[in-house]
Amino acid sequence: MSGEPSGKGMTKSGLIEAVAEATPHISKRDTEIVVNTSFESMAQALKTGERIEIRGFGSFQVKIREAREGRNPKTGAPVHISAKRTPFFKVGKELKEMVDGHGSGEARTSEPGFNPGDGSA
């Protein structure tokens, strides 16, 4: 890996595929259910104002953007922009270091001896 962007992005289906490959003892359909349920649970938590922290990865929270006056870029006319709640992600230290090339790249988990790539659990 050269450190250059590959031009490809991770999609939800790509994530499901990666998890399915790392867990051959679980069907791909069950893997899809787990991934979808995880995202749905996270979205619901954010909707109710909860903060989500995934150690080593980062945290999600909802930030409130106050109402303000903006300008229409075409006409310059003032435009009212309503207040809104928007999801915000703050990257964790370990992920930041891994992306920057300083981290070990090792997956961390609370289970001793767990390696998501070897199919053991």
N, C-alpha and C positions, 0 to 999 in steps of 0.2 A: 504494500500500500504506500503510495507516494505522498499522501497527505493532501492531494488535490481533490476537489469535489468530483465525484464520479458522474454527476449529471442525473443520477437516479435518486429518487426519494423513497423513503420508507412509507408504505401505505398500510392501512389496517389489514388488508388481505396479506400483505407481505409479513406483517407482524404475526398474524395467525399461522402462516406457513412456517416461520422461524420457530415459534413456540411448539408447533406440531412436530417438527423435526427433532427438537430437543426433548420431547416427551413422547416417544413412540408407543408407550403403554397406554396413552390416552388417544381416543379417536379424534380425527380432525374436526368432526362436528362438535364434539365436546369441547375441544380447544377453542373453537369459534364462539361457543356459548360463554366460556370463561372470559375471553377477551371482550366480547360485547357487554357482558354483565359488569366487568370492571369499568369500562368506559361509561356505561349508564349510571353506575353507582357514583362515580366521580362527578358526572354532570349533575346528578341529583343533589349531591353534597354541596356543590358550588351554588346551585339554584337556591338552596336554603341558607346560604351564607357561611357554610363551613369552610375551613381551611384544610387543604390536603397536603400532607408532607410525606414524601417518599425519600427516605434517607439515602444519601449518596446520589440521588437523581435531581431532586428539586422540590419546590412547593408551588401549589396553585392556591390562589385566593381571588376573591372578588373585590375589585376596587370600584369605588363610586366616583363617577365623573360628574361634577356639578354642572348645572345648566349654565350656559354662557351665550354670549352674542358672537356670532361669526360673520363672515362676509361671503357673499356669492362671488366666486372667483371670476365669473364672466362679466357680471354687471357691477360688482362692488357694493351692491345693496346689502344692508344688514340683514342677517338671518338669525332667528332664535334657534339654538341647539339645546334640546331638552337634556335633562339629567339622565344618566344611564349607568347601569351596572355592567362592568366588563371583566371577563376573566383575565388574570395576570399570572404569568409563570416566572418564578425566580429560580435560576439554575443553581444546583447544589455544587459545593466545592469539589467533590470527587468527580462529578461529570465534567465540570469546567476544566479540571486538570487533565482528564482523560482525552477530551476533545483537543486540548492544547498540546497533547503529546507528552505530558509530564506524569500522567497517572499510569497505574499498572495495567489498566484495562481488565482487571480481574473482576468478576461478578462477586458482589458481596451479598451474603444472606445470613439469616440467623441460624440456619441449619448447618452444623459442622459437617464437613466432608461432602457438602452438596456441590455438584458441578452440573449446571444445566446442559452442558454439551455432551455429557457422557451417558445420559439416560438413567443414571442412578438417582434414587431418592431416599 
